[in-house]
Amino acid sequence: MFPAERWFKIQENEGGSGYIMRKIRLMAPGPTPVPEKVLLRMADTIIHHRTPQFQAVMKDVNIKLKKVFMTENPVITMSSSGTGAMETSVVNFLSAGDKAIVINSGKFGERFRDICKAYGIDCVTYDVESGKAADPAVVADLIKKNPDVKAVYGTLCETSTGVVSDIKAIGSLVAGTGAIFIVDAVSGLSADEFLPDKWGVDAVVSGSQKGLMLPPGLGFISISQKARKLMETSTLPKYYFSLKAALKSYEKDDTAWTPAVSLIMGLDLVLDLLLDEGMDNVLARHAKLAYVTREAVKAVGLELFAEKPSNAVTSVKVPQGVDGKALVKTMRDKEGITIAGGQSELAGKIFRIAHLGYMDQYDTIATIAAVEMVLAQQGYGIVPGKGVAKAQELLK
């Protein structure tokens, strides 16, 4: 029997004898599928990280990361999850007692808030209604009322709700102040339009397991000149997450600490794949799959949850009479397609379908078909094939 985590899943059939083979499709907003050639690159012979050979790889990675992040600022690669990069953005720019505005539009805005509070930051939180996008006018008012604010924290794509924020508008507000603007682009990078340098973003935080099509384990943070100035006055404790140490090594195409060598080898190839496709084309591909997914679920009679949907993930309201948690479980365990449910207060109330990273039109069609089948199994009155037909029509 193959283990469930392999490419093929085998489970006992209803009769209790024999097995049914299922192809696993990962349609959740992280981790996302990894291209086969990238898996092979990561499985290659490992090399020592303190060698000219590895430094040559890091040099290429550092150059290509700037192009994918669409920034002229250095992008530091860290051996951590995206949360490690989030914490890095707090401990390197702020001091205990400093004031920060945190835009909390879901679980990941909430995470920025909690990290700030853990380090004694005076946190001014803008709690956005779930499923809604942050209102730049509210942010402008908070900045006006808090002229001593040192940093503003926002999220490009709030993965927990599927909402994309107006980072451009918020960035223009922060740019005219002495504060820096830090954006969590863990999910939104390469999926949603994002021009950090033009939009006044001083630090971009991201991770490897989303649009960068890698396993979890790498975090990233870009640093503007304005952010570097705050680094000089920050007194919060840091050692492993020290950006001063990271930048010193970065200048020598090296890393401060032992890096995740195999992941970085995979990253080197992933960046080539993205840049060969062209970042405009990558964004267009995500936008197309997102549009098709949204129109298909509406054709089934379902309602979108996000007011302003991200191109990384589509959040859908669970219809009346349907068990949302059972829907997600059945999709995963019976149909072999992993989507995501809602988190915290949204558990059982929404489900989320990703179109992020290494996914194509047939992944989307298969997922819509499975959603229709599972809804029908739960007694939800639908005409089978409506969503699939809409997806096929739009994908012609």
Sequence and secondary structure as in RCSB ss.txt:
>XXXX:A:sequence
MFPAERWFKIQENEGGSGYIMRKIRLMAPGPTPVPEKVLLRMADTIIHHRTPQFQAVMKDVNIKLKKVFMTENPV
ITMSSSGTGAMETSVVNFLSAGDKAIVINSGKFGERFRDICKAYGIDCVTYDVESGKAADPAVVADLIKKNPDVK
AVYGTLCETSTGVVSDIKAIGSLVAGTGAIFIVDAVSGLSADEFLPDKWGVDAVVSGSQKGLMLPPGLGFISISQ
KARKLMETSTLPKYYFSLKAALKSYEKDDTAWTPAVSLIMGLDLVLDLLLDEGMDNVLARHAKLAYVTREAVKAV
GLELFAEKPSNAVTSVKVPQGVDGKALVKTMRDKEGITIAGGQSELAGKIFRIAHLGYMDQYDTIATIAAVEMVL
AQQGYGIVPGKGVAKAQELLK
>XXXX:A:secstr
   TTSSEEEEE TTSSSEEEEE EE SSSS    HHHHHHHTS    SSSHHHHHHHHHHHHHHHHHHT SS E
EEEES HHHHHHHHHHTT  TT EEEEEESSHHHHHHHHHHHHTT EEEEEE  TT    HHHHHHHHHH TT  
EEEEESEETTTTEE  HHHHHHHHHTSS EEEEE TTTTTTS   TTTTT SEEEEESSSTT S S EEEEE  H
HHHHHHTT  S  STT HHHHHHHHTTT  SS   HHHHHHHHHHHHHHHHH HHHHHHHHHHHHHHHHHHHHHT
T  B  SSB SSEEEEE  TT  HHHHHHHHHHTS EE EE  GGGTTTEEEEE  SS  HHHHHHHHHHHHHHH
HHTT    TTHHHHHHHHHT 
